[in-house]
Amino acid sequence: MQIQLNTDANIEGRDAMATRVSSVVENTLRHVSDHITRVEIQLSDQNSDKKGGSNDMRCVMEARLEGRQPVAVTHHAATVDHAVDGAAGKLSRLIEGILGRQRDQKRDRTDPTPFELNDDSTTLPRTQ
């Protein structure tokens, strides 16, 4: 799984943050990482000109899943760390749901029960 981090000009400490964010994403998505080719993360400060306010840090995470369209989530929080944690959790739950539905569809796709003709030429399901 490849992780790409993008930040706006108002986010400080990009190198240290990239390491921290990558660690959070890898740990949170570890159980579904076999299905993910890439995660793109965009961090931004929505109130950079006002310096303050609650929930002004925004984290958008987009995951590219094998054989599927990309999926994305957004989380707003007071700090970058909280925004990343929230978005990673949302993305994990979203991917788990997608993969769960995919498993259910595969499980539910069964061939119709074979039919046999009995002596009076009516069809009955085959007993096992």
C-alpha positions in Angstrom: 0.0 0.0 0.0 1.4 3.3 -1.1 0.7 6.4 1.0 0.9 9.9 -0.4 0.5 13.0 1.8 -0.3 16.5 0.5 -0.6 19.6 2.7 -1.5 23.2 2.2 1.0 25.9 3.0 -0.5 26.5 6.5 0.5 23.0 7.8 3.9 23.0 9.5 6.4 20.2 10.0 5.7 18.2 6.9 8.5 15.7 7.2 7.8 14.7 10.7 4.1 14.8 10.1 4.4 12.5 7.0 6.0 9.9 9.2 3.3 10.2 11.8 0.5 10.2 9.3 1.9 7.2 7.5 2.2 5.2 10.7 -1.4 6.0 11.7 -2.8 5.0 8.2 -0.7 1.8 8.1 -1.8 0.7 11.6 -5.5 1.6 11.1 -5.8 0.0 7.6 -3.5 -3.0 8.3 -6.3 -5.5 8.2 -7.5 -4.4 4.8 -4.2 -3.3 3.3 -4.1 -6.3 0.9 -7.1 -4.7 -1.0 -5.6 -1.2 -1.1 -3.1 0.0 -3.8 -2.8 3.6 -2.6 -4.0 6.1 0.0 -3.9 9.8 -0.8 -4.2 12.2 2.1 -4.9 15.9 1.9 -4.4 18.0 5.1 -5.5 21.6 5.2 -6.2 24.4 7.7 -9.6 25.8 6.9 -9.2 28.9 9.1 -5.6 29.7 8.5 -6.2 33.4 8.2 -8.1 33.6 11.5 -5.7 31.4 13.6 -8.2 29.7 15.8 -11.5 28.1 16.0 -12.6 24.6 16.5 -12.6 21.9 13.9 -10.7 23.9 11.4 -8.2 21.1 10.4 -9.5 19.0 7.6 -8.2 15.6 6.5 -9.4 14.0 3.3 -8.4 10.4 2.6 -8.9 8.7 -0.6 -8.2 4.9 -1.0 -7.8 3.2 -4.3 -9.1 -0.4 -4.0 -8.1 -3.1 -6.4 -10.7 -3.5 -9.1 -13.0 -0.8 -7.6 -13.6 2.9 -7.9 -11.7 5.1 -5.3 -13.5 5.9 -2.1 -12.9 9.0 0.0 -13.8 10.3 3.5 -13.4 13.7 5.2 -12.9 14.5 8.9 -12.7 17.9 10.6 -11.1 18.3 14.0 -9.3 20.8 16.2 -5.9 19.3 15.5 -4.1 17.7 12.6 -3.6 14.5 14.6 -7.3 14.2 15.5 -8.3 14.9 11.9 -6.0 12.2 10.7 -7.2 9.7 13.3 -10.8 10.4 12.5 -10.4 10.1 8.8 -8.4 6.9 9.1 -11.1 5.4 11.3 -13.9 6.4 8.9 -11.9 5.1 5.9 -11.3 1.8 7.7 -15.1 1.4 8.4 -16.0 2.3 4.9 -13.6 -0.2 3.3 -14.7 -2.9 5.8 -18.3 -2.3 4.7 -17.4 -2.5 1.0 -15.4 -5.7 1.4 -18.1 -7.2 3.7 -20.8 -6.5 1.1 -18.6 -8.0 -1.6 -18.0 -11.2 0.4 -21.8 -11.4 1.1 -22.6 -11.1 -2.6 -20.1 -13.8 -3.5 -21.5 -16.0 -0.7 -25.1 -15.5 -1.8 -24.3 -16.2 -5.4 -25.1 -19.9 -5.6 -26.3 -21.9 -8.5 -30.0 -22.8 -8.3 -30.7 -26.1 -6.7 -30.6 -28.9 -9.3 -34.0 -30.4 -10.1 -34.8 -34.0 -10.8 -37.8 -35.6 -12.4 -39.6 -38.0 -10.2 -41.8 -40.9 -11.3 -44.9 -38.7 -11.9 -42.9 -36.2 -14.1 -43.1 -33.3 -11.6 -40.0 -31.5 -10.6 -38.7 -31.7 -7.1 -35.6 -30.3 -5.6 -32.8 -32.8 -5.1 -32.4 -33.8 -1.5 -28.9 -34.0 -0.1 
